[in-house]
Amino acid sequence: MPTESATPPDTPLACVADAISANERSAHFELIRTLLALGSMRRRAMHDGYEFEFPADSFADLCRFVENERKCCPFLSFTLGLTPNGGPVTLRLSGPKGTREFLDAEFPR
């Protein structure tokens, strides 16, 4: 797995507010609340973001989250990892300088 973000360093750290339609936006925010309520089993800081660990049964929700989130946060790189034997799912969110601070504000512990 690469250790450096695939996001070009000059990519602006900015969200595209209207990238998710108004009809889908409330469902997306509810999905984020659901995932955060699961309480990430593990949250590991990386120099360019975070790696989160979730229960195996959250895979479909994480895929929906990534599908929407990459529309509104084009500066983020996403990596989903599946462990064998029905183990946890990892989600890495990384990007240019300032990404970790951005994620701290968007996804507080």
KAKA-V348055 format. One line per field, one symbol per residue. ss: DSSP state (~ for helix, > for strand, _ for the rest). psi: psi as a letter, one per 30 degrees, with the letter a starting at -180 (. if undefined). burial: # if it has 9 or more other C-alpha atoms within 8 Angstrom, else .. A space follows every 10 residues. Layout:
BEGIN
ss->???
psi->???
burial->???
END
This chain:
BEGIN
ss->__________ __________ _~~~~~~~~~ ~~~~~~~___ _>>>>>__>> >>>>_~~~~~ ~~~~~~~~~~ ~~____>>>> >>______>> >>>>____~~ ~~~~~~___
psi->kkfkkfkkfg kkikkjegfk leefeeeeee eeeeeeffjk fkjkklfgbl klklleggee eeeeeeeeef efiffkkkjk kkllhgalkk jkklalkfee eeeeeeil.
burial->....#.#... ..#..#...# ....#..#.. ##..##...# ..#....### ######.##. ##..##.### ########.. .#....#### ######.### ..##.....
END
